[in-house]
Amino acid sequence: MYVKPIQVPFHVLQYEALVRRLNPCAAHEDIRSLYKRAIAGYRGERSMSYPLCYLPE
């Protein structure tokens, strides 16, 4: 079985660049929450590779 290596999704990189450019303001909390949700999804997907390595092919 071919398993594709996990890479940071492009939309996470876009959110990261956008958050870096924003001024610390309460009006941009919705963008920050989208970034946090996207990065949490990526980290959850990345953390699943460890338990899955113990499954047989």
N, C-alpha and C positions, 0 to 999 in steps of 0.2 A: 504494500500500500504506500502511495506517495503522500507524504505529509508536508504541506507548505509551511515554511518557517514563519513564525509570528513577527510581524513588523508593525511599527506604529502607523495607524491609519492616517491618511492624508488630512481628513477633517480634524483630527486631534492636533496635528501640526499647525493647521490654519487657526484653530482656536487659541493655541499657545502663542502664536505670533500676534494675534489680535489682543489678547490679554496683556501682553508685554507693552503694547502701544497705548493702552488705555490709561487715563488718569485715574487715580484712586477716587472713585465717586460712587455713591449709592445707586445712581441711575444705571450703572453698568453691571449690576448684580445679576441680571438675567443672563448676560453673556458669560459671566464667571461661573454661574451654575451650570450652563451648558457645557463649558469646558471641564468642570469637575465631574460631571456625569459621563462625558466621553472618556476622560482619562481613567475613571473607575472601571468602565467597561473594558478598556484595553488591559488594565492591570488584572482584572478578573479572568480575562481570556488567557493572559500570560501565565497566571498562577495555575491554570488547569493543565498545563503541559507536564507538571511534575507528577500528579497522581496518574495521569494517562500513560506515562512511560512504563508503569508496572503492568499494564495490560498486555496480554499476548498479541502478537501480530495477527 
